[in-house]
Amino acid sequence: MKELVIYTEGDIENILLVENGILTEKYKDSKYKKRLEGNIYIGKVQNILPGLQAAFVNVGENKNAFIHLKDVLPKVDVTKGNSSTWENERIEKILKVGMPIIVEIKRDSYNKKGARASTHINLPGRYMVLLPNSSFVTISQKIEDDEERKRLISLTKEILPENMGAIIRTSAVGKTKDDLERDLKELIKKWNDIINIKFDKQDFPKLISKSNEMIDKLLLDLIDKDLKIIHVDTEEMKSIVENKVKLLDKDDIQIICDIENVMLKYNIQHQLDVAENRKIWLKSGGFITIDKTEALTAIDVNSAKFTGKVDLENTAFLINKEAAIEIEKQIRLRDIGGIIIIDFIDLKDDKHKKELINLFSDELKKERTRVQIEGFTKLNLLELTRKHIYSE
């Protein structure tokens, strides 16, 4: 059973996801921090960088957004082995300084870097993500039933307008054509509102569609996935959440004003404190450490007090399996994005390596975001990438 816990501390709104009493995701939202990711702008091409095959786009914020040529050309369906031909194009032939361009911010600005933008607009709905500038249909890899995959793809293709694409979400499983069509109509209406905005040379760059707040994103993702209770700290927040749930046409979710009780019931503060630690102990006596840098996140597995009962290889394999389960939990809980390098205890048996990756892959199926395992390097480091859900 999934439960959301929402409470404020000063200017910070905390949003926690609890599954069967275990804290699995946590987010903080400050009303003073301006977030750009997911926003859609009518931008103005500020300058072209031919050597980088890129450009800077003025979106009306403090820093210009960076856009690469491959994010300007039509998107291709990589799941079918298609590849972009951007290497044969030139950015200066497509974009001109001063021209208007509709872009979505894909990655927020941080430190000294500006935001990353793309013309590949994604409009998330309850059962699908509309791709108004693409023409292919793809489906979540988490939907494993072949017949259901074929059914959903067929239904989606039937109702999609020409020259539009979609990503079918896991929440679409078992839904009817009418369900999908209702969701699609809302998304198409949103897109039409965006492209029909009138502006002149003095009226851009400007924001034309603001990204959903974190609560809205979580509700959209979880409303059809065993979400049963939402705990809030004030009657005002209860009313806000009730209205949001009502808009999603869901009437079997309890919304309760009982933060103190649920915090004590699941010992949430302790779970939050542990989630801030660099070192996480494993039940066997081993531990993992998590170190974030600007370029990547490094995770190290250490056997520590665990010596095993057989031999070094099996001892390493046992602790690596326990560590893999804990690492998936910590990656999700901390919403770690970007490149992740895991230094498991060295395994010499290729069979053990394969089993470890399979175990880790199964654990990653719990994720609500895209994770790609690249495999072991020559130095026996496991590489993966993960798209964060919500940057702090």
Buried (B, 14 or more C-beta within 10 A) or exposed (E): EBBBBBBBEEEEBBBBBBBEEEBBBBBEBEEEEEBBBBBBBBBBBBEBBEEEBBBBBBBBBEBBBBBBBBBBBEBBBEEEEEEBEBEEBEBBEBBEEEEBBBBBBBBBBEEEEBBBBBBBBBBBBBBBBBBBBBBBBBBBEEBEEEEBBEBBBEBBEEBBEEEBBBBBBBBBBEBEBEBBBBBBEBBBEBBEEBEEEEEEEEEBBEBBBEBEBBBBBBBBBBBBEEBEBBBBBEEEBBEBBBEBBEEBEBEEBEBEEEBEEBBEEBEBEEBBEEBEEEEBBBEBEBBBBBEBEEEBBBBBBBBBEBEBEEEBBBBBBBBBBBBBBBBBBBBBBBBBBBBBBBBBBEBEEEEBBEBBBEBBBEBBEEBBBEBEBEEBEEEEBBBBBBBBBBEE
